[in-house]
Amino acid sequence: MANAKEIFKEFLKNLYWFLDDKDLTKSESVVLVYVQEPTGSVAKGVVKIGGKSFTFTAILNERLNSVELDSKAFHFYLKLDDIVKYLKERLGITLDGTEGE
């Protein structure tokens, strides 16, 4: 299995799909404006919800095997195992070099 930083990077590359699946608002679309390449265990970005933009921070905690996404618009705490499962089941992305089924 991939290491924590590889999982974190792959999750950030596919963050749009995660936010879209979470349906943060029932009436406004959520647009991922950008997310930067992680610097160590931290990445920052911007989402647009309706007409408002919100910055967010994504933090990888290798000690707890988790990722935290924090913004004024949303807050998620995700275990790395759940991220790996999401990437495989929802997007067909595996992190061991094989394609999803």
Secondary structure, 3 states (H helix, E strand, C coil): CCCHHHHHHHHHHCHHHHHHHHCCCCCCCEEEEEECCCECCEEEEEEEECCEEEEEEEEEECCCCEEEEEECCCEEEEEHHHHHHHHHHHHCECCCCCECC
